[in-house]
């Protein structure tokens, strides 16, 4: 009888520990890549949330953001911590293209799923 009660306590304790480990947040991962640092951020379940690079502690190069399902939700570009070039953001109703100049929005284009593109 005593062994059965102890076994139940051990099983309950093991379950509690397993749940707490699974719910623990996954911290970011930083890797040296030449003169850059590659940063990877994660969702609580361990799936990749965002990846990109730092140079001299500033955002640089291409950054990609992912949904919890693993689909790309954004592609962004930085140079020395400033927003540059074309950014793409996938939304439920289509794609948003944002063009940055001098760290400011220069133009925005919305592409709907039913947008027709003329090809010559």
N, C-alpha and C positions, 0 to 999 in steps of 0.2 A: 504494500500500500504506500509506504513512504517513497519507494523507488518510482512509482507511477507519478506521484505528485512532483517529485524532483524533475522527472523527465518532461512533464508538462511545462514546468517553469523554464527549463532549458530551451524547449521548442519555442515558447512565447518570446523569450529573450532573443533568440536567434532571429525570429521574424521581425521583431522591433529593430534590431541592428541592421538587418537587410533592407528594410524600408528606409531607415535613416540614411544609409549609404546611397541608395538609389536616388533619394531626394536631394542629396548634397549637390551644390552647384559645381560645375566644372569650370575651373579657372582658365584664364587665357594662356595660350602657349606662344612663346617668343623664340624664334630661331634666327641665328646669324645667316645672312645670305649675301656674301661679298661685303660691300660697304652699307648694306641695308639690314634692317631687322624685319623679318616676316612675322606678322602677328595674326593669330587665329583665335577668334572668340567663339564660344560654344553656348548652345541652349542647355538647360538643366539636364536634358536626357543625353547629352554628349554629342549631339549632331552639330555640325558647323553652322554658325550663325553669320559670321563675317570674317573675311580674310583680306589682308592688305599689307602694306609696307610702311616703315618709318625710316627716315634718314635724318640724323641729327635731332631726334625726338620730334620730328614733324611728319605729318602724313605726306606720303609721296607715292607716285605711281597709281596703279589701278587697285581699287577696293571693290570687292564683290560681297553683296549681302544675300543671304539665302533664307527662304521660309523654313518653317519647322519640317515641311515635307521634302526639303532639299532642292526646291526650285529657286532659280535666281529671282530676286526681287529688285535688285539695283546693281548698276555698274557705275562707279564714280571714279574720277581722275583728280589727282592732286599733284601740285608741284610746290615743294617747300611749305607745305601746310595750307596752301591756297587752292581753291576750286578752279579747275581749268578744263577746257575742252567739253566734249559731249558726255552727258550723263544720261543713263537710261533707267527708267523705273517702270517695272511691270505692275499693272494694276488689274483689277477684275475686268474692267471694260476695255483694256488695251494697253498701249505703251506710251509713256510720256518721255519725250526727248528734251533735255534742257541743255542749252549751250551756255557755257560760262566764259566770260572775258574779264580779266582784271578782278577775279574773285567775286564777280557779280553776274547775275542772270542777264544774258544778252538776248535770248529768245527761248520760247517754249513751243514745242509742237506736240500735239496729241494725236496718236495713231490709234484708231479704233479697230477692233477685230475685223470689221467689214470694210475698211478702207481699201479702195481700189488703187493699185499702182500701175501707171502706164509704162510699158516696156517697149522700147524701140527696136 
